[in-house]
Amino acid sequence: GRPPAPRPPAHKAAEKTTRVRTVLNEKQLHTLRTCYAANPRPDALMKEQLVEMTGLSPRVIRVWFQNKRCKDKKKSILMKQLQQQQHSDKTSLQGLTGTPLVAGSPIRHESAVQGTAVEVQTYQPPWKALSEFALQSDLEQPAAFQQLVSFSESGSLGTSSGSDVTSLSSQLPDTPNSMVPSPAET
């Protein structure tokens, strides 16, 4: 229920003055930097000499030194943070425990191997036996089917009957579907 705040009069906004940005030439900048390197906080006498040497106002010189000190302080804080971060990264890596991963020699170390070696002469994947079964003629299928069943009983496939050939193929990895006879064909 309060009335809106009164707006400032238009003539107040016009009274605000904008300062012109001071652009330093190379000679002025060199003089200020040289003095700053000698003493970042010059006394009144030094500031008066800088006013005469550079032709700048005392306010510009005072502000330049304030800004330069502030920039240097920010840089030093940033550098400290970076050094602390690098130091903490190094210490966190040093604190890790574990087994270093180093490549071993290609020579086989018999003492490290436990158990006996088994020589594998031939290996026929289960899908290959099934595909050979599917490609055989109707006359040869009973013997081949018994061979496949005995192979599956000795392996991890379990027992199956004649009608389970398609379900057997789904248990075998990488069995092409075109190689497995459909139940209608058998």
C-alpha positions, 0 to 999 in steps of 0.5 A: 500500500505504499506509494512508489519511491520518488525517482531522482530528478533528471538534472542530478543524473546530468551532474554526474561527471565521468572521468577520462581514462588516463593513457600512459605513454612509454616514458611515463610507464617506464618511470613509474615502473622503475620507481615501483621496483625501488619502492612500491610505497613511495613517500610524499617527496618521491610522489612530487618528483614523479609528478614533475618527471611524468607530468601526471597528476598526484591522484593518477600517480597514487592510483597507479601505485595502488593498482600496481600493488594490488595486481602484484599481491594477486599474482603472488597469491595465485603463485602460492596457490599453484605451488601448494597445489603442485606440492599437494599433488606430489605428496598425494601421489607419494602417499599412494600404496600399491604394486608398481606396474613395471613390464617384466621380462619375456622369459618365462619364470617356471617358479612363478607358475603353479600347476601342470601345463596341458598341451592342447593339440586340437580344439573344436569350438562347440558351434563348429560341431553343431554347424557340421551336424546341421550340414550333414545329410539325413542318413549321417545325422543319428551318429553325428547327433550322438557325437554332439550329445556326448560332446555336450555332456562332457562340456558345460552344455548339459544333455539335450534330445533330438528336438532340442537342437535349436535350444542347444544352438542358443546356448552356444556362442557365435552360432550362426542361425542359418546353420541351425536346422529349424524344428520343422526341418528335423 
